[in-house]
Amino acid sequence: MNPSDISRIIEMAWEDRTPFEAIEASYGLKEPDVIKLMRLEMKPSSFRMWRKRVTSRKTKHAKLRGFAVGTFRCATQKMR
């Protein structure tokens, strides 16, 4: 993967409303692969903070979301 793809995956993983399924659809990485990538690319303290944040978010998993449609895309987010 090139650095810009890695950067975008990390950005998507940090976003509360971007589910892991969206990352898999865009980049072919399943949740365990994203976790491995985050562990490799981030400082240990940042990784621990991210894991704590992700494990408490229902929005990171499409099946646990309380809504079927209604994602938000900010004006600066790239269209893929």
DRENDO-313154 format. One record per atom (N, C-alpha, C, CB): x, y, z; residue in three letters. Coordinates in steps of 0.05 Angstrom, whole numbers, plus 5000, padded with zeros to 4 digits. Glycine has a CB too. Layout:
// DRENDO-313154
XYZALA...
***
This chain:
// DRENDO-313154
501749765000MET500050005000MET501750255000MET498150005024MET500850454986ASN502350704986ASN501650875010ASN501850854960ASN503351065017PRO502851225041PRO500251375042PRO505051425044PRO499251465019SER496651605019SER494351415025SER496251744991SER494451165016ASP492350975023ASP492450915053ASP492750715007ASP494850875064ILE495050825092ILE493951055109ILE498050765100ILE494651295100SER493651535114SER490651545113SER494851785101SER489451485090ARG486551495087ARG485251275104ARG485751455058ARG486351045106ILE485250825122ILE485250905152ILE486850565118ILE487451025160ILE487651115188ILE485551335193ILE490551225194ILE485251515175GLU483251725178GLU480451605180GLU483351915154GLU479851415163MET477151275163MET476751125189MET476951085139MET478950995199ALA478650845224ALA478151025248ALA481250685229ALA479251275247TRP478751465269TRP475951585268TRP480851685268TRP474751595245GLU472051715242GLU470051545256GLU471351755212GLU468351655273ASP466451505288ASP464351375270ASP465051685308ASP463551515249ARG461251415233ARG462051255209ARG459651645224ARG464651195206THR465551025183THR465850745194THR468251135171THR464150565185PRO464350285194PRO466650135182PRO461750135189PRO467549925195PHE469749765185PHE468949645158PHE470449535204PHE466349595153GLU465449485127GLU466049685104GLU462449425129GLU465949945110ALA466650135089ALA469650125082ALA465850425098ALA471250085102ILE474150065097ILE474749815081ILE475750065124ILE473349595088GLU473649345073GLU472749375044GLU472049115087GLU470549515040ALA469549555013ALA471449724996ALA466749685013ALA472749925009SER474450104994SER477349994990SER474650365009SER478349855011TYR481149775011TYR481649475014TYR482649915032TYR479449325019GLY479749035021GLY480948935048GLY481448924999GLY480949115068LEU482049045094LEU479748985113LEU483849265105LEU479748745125LYS477748685145LYS478548805172LYS477448375148LYS476748805191GLU477248935217GLU479948845230GLU475048875236GLU480548585231PRO483148515243PRO485548625228PRO483448205244PRO485348655202ASP487448775186ASP487849065192ASP486948725156ASP485549205196VAL485649485202VAL486949525230VAL482749615202VAL486249355249ILE487449365275ILE490449325274ILE486149155294ILE491349135258LYS494249085255LYS495549325242LYS494748835237LYS494349445222LEU495449685209LEU495649915229LEU493749765185LEU493549955244MET493550175264MET495750125285MET490750195278MET496049875293ARG498149815313ARG500949875302ARG497949515321ARG501449815277LEU504049865264LEU504550155259LEU504249705238LEU502550305252GLU502950585243GLU502750795265GLU500950645222GLU501650715288MET501150915309MET502950865333MET498250905318MET503351075348LYS504751055374LYS503050875392LYS505251325387LYS504350725410PRO502850545427PRO500550685443PRO504650415447PRO501150915453SER499051055468SER496751145451SER500251305482SER497251225426SER495151305407SER493551055399SER496351435382SER494850835396PHE493450585389PHE491550505411PHE495450365382PHE492550515436ARG490850445459ARG488450625461ARG492450455485ARG488850885456MET486651075457MET484551015435MET487751365454MET485550955411TRP483750885388TRP482250635394TRP485450845363TRP483550425405ARG482150175411ARG479950215432ARG484149965421ARG480550375452LYS478550435473LYS476150575460LYS479850605495LYS476750755443ARG474650915429ARG472950735411ARG475851145413ARG474250565395VAL472850395376VAL471050185389VAL474850265357VAL472050065411THR470549855424THR467949955436THR472349715445THR467750205441SER465250315453SER463450435432SER465950515474SER464050415407ARG462450535386ARG460750325370ARG464150695366ARG458150355371LYS456550175355LYS456650255325LYS453650185364LYS457350495320THR457350595292THR459650485276THR457450895291THR461650355289LYS463850245274LYS463249975261LYS466250215292LYS460849865267HIS460049615255HIS457249655243HIS459949385277HIS457049595217ALA454549645203ALA452149495216ALA454849575174ALA452649255225LYS450449095236LYS449349205263LYS451448805241LYS451049355277LEU450249465303LEU449049745301LEU452549465322LEU449149855278ARG448150135275ARG445150135278ARG448950245247ARG444150355289GLY441250385293GLY439850495269GLY440850565317GLY441150535247PHE439950645223PHE441050505198PHE440350955222PHE439450485178ALA440350355153ALA441650545134ALA437950215140ALA440550795132VAL441550995114VAL441951245130VAL439751035089VAL443751415121GLY444051675134GLY446851735142GLY442251685157GLY448751665125THR451551725132THR452052015126THR453451545117THR453852135141PHE454652415137PHE457352425123PHE454752565164PHE457552595104ARG460152635090ARG460752925090ARG459952525060ARG462952995103CYS463653285104CYS464653375077CYS465853325126CYS464753635073ALA465453755047ALA468353685039ALA465154055049ALA470153645058THR472953585052THR473553285048THR474653695073THR471553115054GLN472052825051GLN472052745022GLN469852665066GLN473952585014LYS474252504987LYS472052314978LYS477052364982LYS471152344954MET469152164943MET470551934930MET467252314922MET469951694937ARG471151454925ARG469051284912ARG472651284946ARG
***
